[in-house]
Amino acid sequence: MDHIGLGLAGAGWLGESLIKELAAFPRFSLAAVQDVDAARAAVVATDYDAAWHGTEYEALLRAPGVDAVVICTPNAFHVAQAQAAFAVGKHVLVQKPLALTGGDARATVGAANHAGKLLFVDYSYRYLDTVRVLREALPSIGLPRRISGAFHNVYGPGKGWFFDPRLSGGGALVDLGVHLLDLALDLLHPAVTVLERAELSHTQGLQVEDAARLVLRLDGVRMHVDTSWNANRPCTEMALELEGERGRLRWENVDGSFFRFRTLHDDRCLLERETPLRTDTLRAFDQALASGTAPPVHLAVYELLDRAYGRAGQIAV
Ligand SMILES: NC(=O)c1ccc[n+]([C@@H]2O[C@H](COP(=O)([O-])OP(=O)(O)OC[C@H]3O[C@@H](n4cnc5c(N)ncnc54)[C@H](O)[C@@H]3O)[C@@H](O)[C@H]2O)c1
């Protein structure tokens, strides 16, 4: 398709961050904006020149010129909204997490395949150049022996729905840890993933965990995942480190930045780059539409989350 009209569902912080960057992508235009908050939908539609706005998701799907839906609503709505879009033949870009359960994630991937439409999940970090370089360098370290991922955000989400497990599906683990699980699975494609231990902390009196530690095995390789909101640290830390037979690769944010990342091989910097993040997502979505192939969705991410939250199976300690 030469031109793709986008319908935005959920015109909050992330939704606006994404559409702000649309000008750099001539193939995309914003056709419609939907939010349960009518005033918010109207303001964002006006600010970004969308011809249609409204509060009903079904109406967004019928709005003129919508070829693909960009779902930036609270987590619990992603599955139903994505499946409804596939049912009427739209492509979908949906924010992480795709789903709150492994079963729902699987059903949504199935719905996309059945409709022959693209399901693109916005695991933002996966699409960064620094992560591409990490992926390219992987063979140089030989077989991985140990993996560790950390995402400690000195800020909390600050919005009510994140703290309501019915809307969010959980706390720091599903919000931040999902990126680390996705990155590790996307780099290594393990055939077998095992959750050995999950510790969820509720030290901030929230209904969802403010911190989580997981110990996993990815095809026998041990991975530690450590994540928290409102981290008591000097600055936000994001990192994924893989130690192999012949060296160590580390992807990390620089000096607490949310927008500057680097990849190191042992102590040598392979690439350091600043990015607005959302352009990387839109570029990857554009390429996926052009090629007709979406980046893979690793269902094991959601099965691991199910196990960590005790929703299914056993947590082996
Ligand atoms: N990819 C990333 O790195 C990243 C970063 C931040 C947030 N996110 C994800 O983006 C999503 C939104 O997060 P946010 O921080 O923008 O939240 P937000 O609260 O700022 O925005 C959510 C918006 O959705 C609207 N909304 C609520 N229910 C709706 C419905 N049924 N239909 C349409 N609109 C509805 C709200 O009124 C609000 O405007 C979440 O899933 C979050 O996990 C992803």
The ligand as a Tripos MOL2 file, in Angstrom:
@<TRIPOS>MOLECULE
LIG
   44    48     1     0     0
SMALL
NO_CHARGES

@<TRIPOS>ATOM
      1 N1          6.4090    0.8670   24.1810 N.am      1 LIG1
      2 C1          6.7580    1.4500   25.3200 C.2       1 LIG1
      3 O1          7.9120    1.4910   25.6850 O.2       1 LIG1
      4 C2          5.6850    2.0650   26.1570 C.ar      1 LIG1
      5 C3          5.9640    3.1660   26.9970 C.ar      1 LIG1
      6 C4          4.9220    3.7200   27.7320 C.ar      1 LIG1
      7 C5          3.6400    3.1760   27.6540 C.ar      1 LIG1
      8 N2          3.4160    2.0810   26.8560 N.ar      1 LIG1
      9 C6          2.0970    1.4570   26.7850 C.3       1 LIG1
     10 O2          1.1820    2.3700   26.1760 O.3       1 LIG1
     11 C7         -0.1090    2.1530   26.7040 C.3       1 LIG1
     12 C8         -0.6700    3.4940   27.1820 C.3       1 LIG1
     13 O3          0.1570    4.0110   28.1910 O.3       1 LIG1
     14 P1          0.1640    5.5850   28.5080 P.3       1 LIG1
     15 O4          1.2920    5.8180   29.4280 O.co2     1 LIG1
     16 O5          0.0680    6.3510   27.2530 O.co2     1 LIG1
     17 O6         -1.2070    5.7170   29.3150 O.3       1 LIG1
     18 P2         -2.1540    6.9940   29.3890 P.3       1 LIG1
     19 O7         -3.0120    6.7930   30.5900 O.co2     1 LIG1
     20 O8         -1.3530    8.2450   29.2900 O.co2     1 LIG1
     21 O9         -3.0320    6.9010   28.0670 O.3       1 LIG1
     22 C9         -4.0770    5.9820   27.8960 C.3       1 LIG1
     23 C10        -5.2020    6.6820   27.1420 C.3       1 LIG1
     24 O10        -6.1750    5.6990   26.8070 O.3       1 LIG1
     25 C11        -7.4700    6.2650   27.0410 C.3       1 LIG1
     26 N3         -8.3950    5.1360   27.1880 N.ar      1 LIG1
     27 C12        -8.6990    4.4290   28.3000 C.ar      1 LIG1
     28 N4         -9.5570    3.4290   27.9710 N.ar      1 LIG1
     29 C13        -9.7710    3.5120   26.6320 C.ar      1 LIG1
     30 C14       -10.5580    2.7790   25.6980 C.ar      1 LIG1
     31 N5        -11.2720    1.7250   26.0840 N.pl3     1 LIG1
     32 N6        -10.5670    3.1790   24.3990 N.ar      1 LIG1
     33 C15        -9.8470    4.2580   24.0120 C.ar      1 LIG1
     34 N7         -9.1000    4.9990   24.8470 N.ar      1 LIG1
     35 C16        -9.0590    4.6250   26.1440 C.ar      1 LIG1
     36 C17        -7.2960    7.1470   28.2460 C.3       1 LIG1
     37 O11        -8.3270    8.1270   28.3430 O.3       1 LIG1
     38 C18        -5.9250    7.7520   27.9700 C.3       1 LIG1
     39 O12        -6.0250    8.9550   27.2140 O.3       1 LIG1
     40 C19         0.0450    1.1020   27.8020 C.3       1 LIG1
     41 O13        -0.2910   -0.1540   27.2960 O.3       1 LIG1
     42 C20         1.5180    1.1330   28.1490 C.3       1 LIG1
     43 O14         2.0250   -0.1120   28.6170 O.3       1 LIG1
     44 C21         4.4020    1.5420   26.0970 C.ar      1 LIG1
@<TRIPOS>BOND
     1     1     2 1
     2     2     3 2
     3     2     4 1
     4     4     5 ar
     5     4    44 ar
     6     5     6 ar
     7     6     7 ar
     8     7     8 ar
     9     8     9 1
    10     8    44 ar
    11     9    10 1
    12     9    42 1
    13    10    11 1
    14    11    12 1
    15    11    40 1
    16    12    13 1
    17    13    14 1
    18    14    15 2
    19    14    16 1
    20    14    17 1
    21    17    18 1
    22    18    19 2
    23    18    20 1
    24    18    21 1
    25    21    22 1
    26    22    23 1
    27    23    24 1
    28    23    38 1
    29    24    25 1
    30    25    26 1
    31    25    36 1
    32    26    27 ar
    33    26    35 ar
    34    27    28 ar
    35    28    29 ar
    36    29    30 ar
    37    29    35 ar
    38    30    31 1
    39    30    32 ar
    40    32    33 ar
    41    33    34 ar
    42    34    35 ar
    43    36    37 1
    44    36    38 1
    45    38    39 1
    46    40    41 1
    47    40    42 1
    48    42    43 1
@<TRIPOS>SUBSTRUCTURE
     1 LIG1         1 GROUP 0 **** ****
